[in-house]
Amino acid sequence: MSKRYWFFLLPLVLSLTACGQIGHDQAYAHAAEAPEAWAGDWHGVWSIEFDSAPVDGPLVAEIWHAADGRLRIETLDAPTTALKGLTLVDTGGGGVWFYDLRQNRAELGPADLERIPIASDSLLVMDWMLDQVSTAAIKSAHWDSLESGRAARLSLVTEAGDEAEFWVHNKTGLPAGLELQSRRWGKVVLTSRSLEAPRSLTPGLFDFEPPADASILIR
């Protein structure tokens, strides 16, 4: 084959390789590593959609998670003004801060009271999905490309019969995406736009001090 023809065929070959099938054992290995990675230190930007949400369109949130349970969520974009400019910081034992930039209002309370709609729910859904992964059947698996990078795409059926497309990030082992149709959650689509498992998270990331002129409520 001439170099000329190989030049034109090379992108096709690379595309087929990137989207190739994944063997049975490797697919289950990817599924098994996701819960451990999710429990560790990670940072990502996520597009989040719930069919059951009262708003149409995705909410985009940047999320930092520490292995010791600390958490920070910031909404970057949303289909409604009320969900824009929100920050939630779980300081790890010192309560959870919720801050609304638009209203310059801060609340400090327990984790079960302080939450960002849709964004906080997405973490609950992913936690639930990861509990199902170990016992779910994998119907098929292949390589896929997301905005956050190369990922293994697993077609799953849970023991209860719920179906999901579940992506595992190749570089970090983190869950990278989820398309779920379930009786409990309805239809949910979570897609990572960026994803990393840094060696260390920025000091002070999980501290929060409201602006001096903010109205403050302590629950």
N, C-alpha and C positions, 0 to 999 in steps of 0.2 A: 504494500500500500504506500502511495506517495505521501510525502510530508504534507502536501497540500490538503489531501483528503483527511488525513489524521488530524489536522488542525481544526477542521470543521466537525469531526466526530467527537473530539475530546470533550466539549461541554456536555454532550449527550451521555457519554460514558460516565463522567463524573456525577451527573444528575442521577443516573440509574444506581450508581454505587451508594450515593448519599441516601437514597430512598429505598434501599434494598431490604429484603426480609431479614428478620432477626430470629435466630434459633430459639427453640423452646426453653432450654436451660438458661440462655443469656437473657431472655425476656423475663423469666422469674427472678433472675439475679438483679435486674434493673428495678423490678417491683419491690424487692426486698430491701434495697439500699435507700429508697426514697423516705421511709419514715425516720430513719436515723439521721439523714441529712436535714430533714425538716425540723427536727428537734434541736439542731445545733445553731451556730451563728450563720445568719444569711441576710441578704439585702436584695430587694427586687422592686420593680415597678410592674403593677398588675392592672389589666383591664378586666372589669368584673360586671357580669350581667346576671340578673335573676328575673325570670319570667314573672315571678310572683311579686316583684317589687312594684310600688305604686308609680314609678317613673320608668320611661322607656329610654333605652340607650345605656352605654357603659359608663361606669364610674371608674376613673383611673386613680390609683392610690400607690404611693411609695411606702414600702413597709420594711422595717428593720426588726429582726428577731434575734435575741440572744439565747444561748443554751441554758442560761439560768432562769428563763421565763420572762425576762424583760422585753418590752415591745414598744415600738413607735410606729404610728400610722399618720400619714399626711395625705389629704386628698388633693390631687393635682388638677383634676377636671371632673365634671359631673353634668348630668343632663338637667339639673336644677340648681339654682343659685344657693339654696339652703344647704347643699352638700359640698359646696366649694369652700376652700380655705379652712378646713377642719383639721385639728391635730389631736391625737390621743397618745398619751405616754404612760405606759405602765412602768413605774420606777422600780418595781421589785420589792415589795414589802412596805413601801411608803405610800401606797394608794395609787390611784389612776387619775391622771389629769386629762380633762377634755377641754379644748380651747376652740372657740369659734371666732376666727379673725374678723369676719364681717360685722359681728355684733360686739367684738372686743369683750367677750364673756368667757370666764374660766370656771370650771367645776372640778372639785377634788372629791372623789368618792371611791367606793369598792368596785371591783372589776365587773360585777354583775349589774351595776347601774350605769357605769360610764362606757359608752360604746359609740362607734360611728356606724350608722345604718349602712347596710350592703357591704362595706369594707370589713367590719368586724364579723359579719355573717359569713364572708368568704373564708375566713380562717376556720370557723366552725365546720363548714362544709368540707374543707380540705382535711381537717383532723378526722372527720367521720370517714372520708374516702380512704384515708391511710389505714384506718382500722379494718376496712373491708378488704384491702389489697391482699393480705396474706392468705385469705381463703377464697378469693375470687378466681374464676376460671379465665384464662387468657385465650381468647378466640383467635387472635392474630397479633402480630407485632412487626413493625418495620421502622426504619429510620425516617425521620421527618425534619423539616427545617422550620423553626420558629424565629420570631424577631430576636429572642434572647439567645438563639444559637441552636446547634444540632441537638436533637432529642429523640429518644426512643418513644414511639407511639404505640401504646398497648390498648387493644380493644378488650374490655373486661365485662364480665357478667358476675355480679355479686351472688352470694348464697340466696339472697332474697329475690333475685331475678332482676335487679336494677342494672341497666346498661350504662357504660361509660367509656369514653375515649380519654385515656390518661397518658400524659407525656412526662418523661423523666429526662431531665437535663443531662446531656452526655458528660459535660465538663465537671459538674458539681454533684451529680446524683440527686439533685433537688427535684421535687415535683415542679414541672414547668407549665403545665396546662391541664385543664379538665373540662370535658363536655359531658355533663351528667343529666340523665333523665331518671328521676327516682320518685317513689311515692312520698317519701319524707320531705324532700327539698324541691320537688318540681324540676324544671329545667334550669340548669346553672351552667354558665360558660365563664371559665377563668383562664386568662391567657397572660403569660409573662412577657413583658416587653424588654426587660433586662433582668439578669439574675446572676448573683455571685455569692460565694461562700468565703468571705474575707478571713485572713488569718487573725485579724483583730478588728473590732468595731471602734469607731471614733469615741474617745473619752468624752463623757458628758452627754452623749447622745440620748441617754435615758433619764436625764435630769430635765426638769422643766420649772421655769420661773415665769409666771404670767407678767405681762406688762404692768407697770406701776399704775396706769390709769384704767386697768381692766376691772370690770365688776366680777366679784369672786363669790362663788357659792361652795360651801363645804357641806357635804352630805353626811 
